[in-house]
Amino acid sequence: MAFDQIKLEISRLLTEMQNEPQDRHEIYLSLREKLSQIKATGMPLPEDLVKLEHELEEEFASEQRDGE
């Protein structure tokens, strides 16, 4: 997949996250997949998206710990 296409899909995911916060976990998983695709192309990962990925990962890990 072309880098520009991946960027468009990430942009769409971020818009979805704002418009449909109840689907945050699914969007997080899709974001991880897109970042992996970027990494596979050898392109550098955008720092802001990496930071967002880590923040969401911590949020969901915290929710799992609280739910146990």
Buried (B, 14 or more C-beta within 10 A) or exposed (E): EEEEEBBEBBEEBBEBBEEEEEEBEEBBEBBEEBBEBBEEEEEEEEEEBBEBBEEBEEEBEEEEEEEE
